[in-house]
Amino acid sequence: MNPNHAFGVGCFYFGYHKEAPYEFSASDYVGDVKKALSSLPSLSEMNVSFFEELSEPFKVADDMPHLRDDGDYFPQVMGLEITFTLFIPFRVQSELFPNEPAEMRTTTETFRVTVKDSFHGPSSFVECIGATSECSPSDSVRLLRVYLEREFKKLTSPVSFEFLGPSPFHANFFLRPGGNAESGFALEETKHRGYNDLTFEYNEKRSVDEVLDELFDELSDELGLFYEIQRRAVRLMRDGDRLTANWQALQSIVNPSPGLLDVRSRLRIHRDAQALVSDAYTLQAQYAVEEQQVQRDVASTYEKGATTYLEGYVCDRSEKLPVYPVESIIKWAEHVVGSSLKQTEIAAVVFSAIGGGIVGSFLTSLLSRGG
């Protein structure tokens, strides 16, 4: 029997969405999560807990965010912890990943899933029960992600399975006996071209279940921060991609330039360019706020002197927030605003000469409102 315990890490969550407006309690949410999970085939040993005494009722007036798409998660239930065991036969694993080896290097059919919500947000652990020494636990996270996504699509439930990349976290985790300390862990990191191995040693006199619970608790704080930074990055990417798309759309109108007397197109260019300038400044401010908050969160986590294990991964992620050429877009859009204003003024003069002062006055009025 392999003395090492292999587990992978990701960011899974169970969202809750109904037609707004609606109200619900944390107990309602937990009850529906249990009901949804209980309907999955080969699921056992489920437990869902939360801080019931600290949970306020939820009142929802509009659509709430989805973890993968919106960079945020809902509902935020204090102290939420969900655990369950799934049996996924190798045959099913092969069906889910037909172009990969039958066992995907999970080397097991039994998986213990733990979803924990920490101060900064949720993270999840997938333990490979009875896996061999050839196990790649990050494969188990990929497997559970695809399996749960498929199974939840079959359900009619307000509960949705959601996840945030990178899932799996870019490392394989192992727990093995061998440490001498009465508590805590000794970490050994083995670098690979792909995912590194992070091996935690513990005093073999201690219970493995107790040790795993303790390790998950310690790691969840850092992982919660890692995925919080990732959620901020998703929000920046969503807004940055939208800004870029709007810039490209405006370019398609500006080039080639509309005719001098095509006043409708010129007014549209003027309005869209103004909106682009406003959106670009908003994104610029948003980036500054997100970057500052990330720096504060990282500092508050790693300046306390407490034992931590994933500082390198968290700091690396914090230094790679998505950056967009906002300054260049602002300069280009401001140039378009000025140019379109001047061209429309010329068109107004031409129309005034051709059609009289009434048309010219009308265009001038439109222009002043657009500016």
C-alpha positions in Angstrom: 0.0 0.0 0.0 1.3 3.4 -0.9 2.0 5.4 2.3 1.6 8.7 0.5 -1.7 10.4 0.2 -2.2 12.3 -3.1 -4.5 15.2 -3.6 -5.1 17.9 -6.1 -6.3 21.4 -5.6 -8.7 23.6 -7.5 -11.5 26.1 -7.1 -15.0 24.5 -7.1 -18.1 26.1 -5.8 -21.9 25.5 -5.9 -23.7 28.6 -7.0 -27.4 29.3 -6.4 -29.5 31.0 -9.0 -33.3 31.5 -9.3 -35.4 33.9 -11.2 -35.1 37.3 -9.5 -36.3 38.7 -7.2 -36.2 36.0 -4.5 -35.1 35.5 -0.9 -33.5 32.5 0.8 -31.5 31.6 3.9 -28.2 29.8 4.2 -30.1 26.8 5.4 -32.2 26.8 2.2 -29.0 26.9 0.2 -27.4 24.1 2.1 -30.6 22.0 1.9 -30.7 22.4 -1.9 -26.9 21.6 -2.2 -27.4 18.4 -0.3 -30.4 17.5 -2.5 -28.5 18.1 -5.7 -25.4 16.2 -4.6 -27.5 13.3 -3.3 -28.9 12.8 -6.8 -25.5 12.1 -8.3 -24.7 8.5 -8.9 -22.1 6.8 -6.7 -21.9 9.6 -4.2 -21.5 8.9 -0.5 -20.3 10.2 2.8 -21.6 13.7 2.2 -21.5 16.4 4.8 -22.3 20.1 4.6 -21.6 22.5 7.4 -21.6 26.3 7.9 -21.8 29.0 10.6 -25.5 29.1 10.9 -25.5 31.6 13.8 -23.6 34.1 11.6 -25.6 33.8 8.4 -28.0 36.5 7.4 -30.9 36.0 4.9 -30.2 36.7 1.3 -32.4 39.1 -0.7 -31.8 38.9 -4.4 -33.1 41.7 -6.7 -31.1 40.9 -9.8 -29.1 38.2 -11.5 -26.1 37.2 -9.3 -22.5 36.5 -10.5 -21.2 33.2 -11.8 -17.8 32.2 -10.7 -16.2 31.4 -14.0 -17.9 34.2 -16.1 -18.1 37.1 -13.6 -15.0 36.6 -11.4 -17.1 36.4 -8.3 -19.2 33.7 -6.4 -22.6 33.6 -4.9 -23.8 32.9 -2.2 -21.1 33.7 0.3 -22.0 31.5 3.2 -19.7 31.9 6.2 -17.8 28.9 7.3 -19.1 26.7 4.5 -17.5 23.3 4.1 -18.7 20.6 1.8 -17.3 17.1 1.7 -18.3 14.0 -0.2 -16.9 10.9 -1.8 -17.4 9.9 -5.4 -16.8 6.6 -7.2 -15.9 7.1 -10.8 -15.1 3.9 -12.6 -12.1 3.9 -15.0 -14.6 3.2 -17.8 -16.4 6.5 -17.1 -13.0 8.3 -16.8 -12.2 7.0 -20.3 -15.5 8.3 -21.6 -14.9 11.7 -20.2 -11.4 11.9 -21.7 -11.5 9.7 -24.8 -8.2 11.0 -26.2 -6.1 10.3 -23.0 -4.9 7.1 -21.3 -7.8 5.2 -19.7 -6.8 6.0 -16.1 -5.6 9.6 -16.8 -3.0 8.8 -14.1 -5.5 9.1 -11.4 -4.8 5.4 -10.6 -8.0 5.2 -8.6 -11.7 5.2 -8.9 -12.5 6.8 -5.5 -12.2 10.5 -4.8 -12.8 12.5 -1.6 -13.8 16.1 -2.4 -13.6 18.9 0.1 -14.8 22.4 -0.7 -13.8 25.0 1.9 -14.6 28.7 2.1 -12.0 30.9 3.8 -11.7 34.6 4.5 -10.7 35.3 0.9 -13.0 32.8 -0.8 -13.4 29.1 -1.7 -10.9 26.5 -2.7 -11.2 22.7 -3.1 -9.3 19.5 -2.5 -9.6 16.2 -4.4 -8.0 13.3 -2.5 -7.2 10.2 -4.6 -8.2 7.4 -2.2 -6.0 4.3 -2.6 -4.0 5.8 -5.4 -0.6 4.3 -6.4 2.7 6.0 -6.4 2.2 6.8 -10.1 -0.8 9.0 -9.4 -1.0 12.6 -10.8 -3.5 14.2 -8.5 -3.9 17.3 -10.7 -5.6 14.8 -13.2 -8.1 14.1 -10.5 -9.1 17.7 -10.3 -9.6 17.8 -14.1 -11.7 14.6 -13.9 -13.9 15.9 -11.1 -14.4 19.2 -12.8 -15.6 17.6 -16.1 -17.6 14.9 -14.3 -19.5 17.3 -12.0 -20.1 19.8 -14.8 -21.7 17.0 -16.9 -23.8 15.6 -14.0 -25.1 19.0 -12.9 -26.3 19.9 -16.4 -28.7 16.9 -16.1 -30.3 18.4 -12.9 -33.3 20.7 -12.5 -32.0 22.6 -9.5 -31.2 26.1 -8.4 -27.8 24.8 -7.5 -25.1 25.0 -10.2 -21.6 23.6 -10.3 -19.1 26.4 -10.9 -15.3 26.5 -11.0 -12.5 29.0 -11.6 -9.3 28.4 -13.4 -6.6 27.4 -12.9 -8.4 24.2 -11.8 -6.2 22.3 -11.2 -3.8 24.5 -9.3 -0.4 24.1 -11.0 1.1 21.6 -8.5 0.6 18.1 -7.4 0.2 17.6 -3.6 1.3 14.7 -1.5 1.2 13.9 2.2 3.6 11.3 3.7 4.7 10.2 7.1 8.2 11.0 8.2 8.3 14.3 10.0 9.4 14.5 13.6 7.5 17.6 14.8 4.5 17.0 17.0 2.5 19.4 14.9 2.9 21.2 11.6 4.4 20.0 8.4 7.8 19.9 6.6 7.4 20.9 2.9 9.6 19.5 0.1 9.1 20.9 -3.3 10.3 19.0 -6.4 10.4 21.0 -9.6 9.3 19.5 -12.9 8.8 20.8 -16.4 5.1 20.5 -15.9 3.6 20.7 -12.4 5.8 20.7 -9.4 5.4 18.2 -6.6 4.6 19.6 -3.2 5.2 16.9 -0.5 4.2 17.5 3.1 5.7 15.4 5.8 4.0 14.8 9.1 4.6 12.9 12.3 3.4 9.3 11.6 2.2 9.0 15.2 -0.7 11.3 14.3 -3.9 10.2 12.7 -3.9 10.7 8.9 -7.5 12.0 8.8 -6.6 14.5 11.5 -3.5 15.6 9.7 -5.3 16.0 6.3 -8.0 18.2 8.0 -5.3 20.3 9.5 -3.4 20.6 6.3 -6.5 21.5 4.3 -7.3 24.2 6.9 -3.8 25.7 6.6 -3.7 25.6 2.8 -7.2 27.0 2.4 -6.2 30.5 3.6 -3.4 30.8 1.0 -5.4 29.1 -1.7 -8.4 31.4 -1.0 -6.1 34.4 -1.5 -4.7 32.9 -4.7 -8.1 32.4 -6.2 -9.3 35.8 -4.9 -6.5 37.4 -6.9 -7.6 35.2 -9.9 -11.1 36.5 -9.5 -9.9 40.0 -9.6 -7.9 39.1 -12.8 -11.1 37.7 -14.3 -13.0 40.9 -13.7 -10.1 42.9 -15.3 -10.0 40.6 -18.3 -13.7 40.8 -18.8 -13.7 44.6 -18.8 -10.5 44.8 -20.7 -11.7 42.5 -23.4 -14.9 44.5 -23.6 -12.9 47.8 -24.0 -10.8 46.2 -26.7 -13.8 45.0 -28.6 -15.4 48.4 -28.4 -12.2 50.0 -29.7 -12.1 47.5 -32.6 -15.8 48.2 -33.4 -15.2 51.9 -33.5 -12.1 51.4 -35.7 -14.3 49.7 -38.3 -16.5 52.8 -38.5 -13.7 55.3 -38.4 -11.7 53.6 -41.1 -12.5 54.2 -43.9 -13.8 57.6 -42.9 -17.5 58.3 -43.6 -18.3 60.9 -46.2 -18.4 64.5 -45.1 -22.2 64.7 -45.4 -22.8 61.3 -43.6 -23.7 63.2 -40.4 -25.4 60.2 -38.8 -22.2 58.2 -38.9 -20.1 61.1 -37.7 -22.4 61.7 -34.8 -22.2 58.0 -33.9 -18.4 58.1 -34.1 -18.4 61.1 -31.8 -20.6 59.5 -29.2 -18.9 56.1 -29.3 -15.4 57.7 -29.0 -16.6 59.7 -25.9 -17.9 56.5 -24.4 -14.7 54.7 -25.2 -12.6 57.4 -23.4 -14.9 57.1 -20.3 -14.7 53.3 -20.3 -10.9 53.4 -20.6 -10.5 55.8 -17.7 -12.8 53.6 -15.7 -10.7 50.5 -16.4 -7.5 52.4 -15.6 -9.0 53.3 -12.2 -10.3 49.8 -11.7 -6.8 48.3 -12.3 -5.2 50.7 -9.8 -7.8 49.8 -7.2 -7.5 46.0 -7.8 -3.7 46.1 -7.8 -3.6 48.1 -4.5 -6.0 45.6 -2.9 -4.0 42.6 -4.1 -0.8 44.1 -2.6 -2.5 44.7 0.7 -3.9 41.2 0.8 -0.6 39.6 0.1 1.2 41.8 2.6 -1.3 41.1 5.3 -0.9 37.3 4.7 2.8 37.1 4.5 4.1 39.8 6.8 2.7 38.1 10.0 5.5 35.6 10.2 3.1 32.7 10.4 4.0 29.4 8.7 3.0 29.4 5.0 3.6 27.1 2.1 2.4 28.7 -1.1 3.9 32.2 -1.0 5.8 31.8 -4.2 2.7 30.8 -6.2 0.5 33.5 -4.6 3.1 36.3 -5.2 3.7 35.1 -8.7 0.0 35.3 -9.5 -0.3 38.8 -7.8 2.4 40.1 -10.2 0.5 39.0 -13.3 -2.7 40.9 -13.3 -3.9 41.4 -16.9 -2.7 44.7 -18.5 -4.3 46.4 -21.4 -3.0 49.4 -23.6 -5.4 51.8 -21.9 -3.3 54.9 -22.4 -3.0 54.3 -26.1 -6.7 53.7 -26.4 -7.5 56.9 -24.5 -5.2 59.0 -26.8 -6.6 57.4 -29.9 -10.2 57.9 -28.8 -9.6 61.5 -27.7 -8.1 62.2 -31.1 -11.2 60.7 -32.7 -13.5 62.8 -30.5 -11.7 66.0 -31.6 -11.6 65.0 -35.2 -15.2 63.9 -35.4 -16.3 67.2 -33.7 -14.4 69.3 -36.2 -15.7 67.2 -39.2 -19.3 67.4 -37.9 -19.0 71.2 -37.5 -17.9 71.4 -41.1 -20.9 69.3 -42.2 -23.2 71.6 -40.3 -21.8 74.6 -42.1 -22.2 72.8 -45.5 -25.8 71.8 -44.7 -26.5 75.4 -43.5 -25.3 76.7 -46.8 -27.3 74.2 -48.8 -30.5 73.9 -46.8 -30.7 77.0 -44.9 -30.2 77.9 -41.2 -32.9 75.5 -40.0 -30.9 72.4 -40.9 -27.7 73.9 -39.7 -29.2 74.9 -36.4 -30.6 71.3 -36.0 -27.2 69.8 -36.6 -25.5 72.2 -34.2 -28.0 71.3 -31.5 -27.4 67.6 -32.0 -23.7 68.2 -31.9 -23.8 70.2 -28.7 -25.9 67.4 -27.0 -23.4 64.7 -28.3 -20.5 66.7 -26.8 
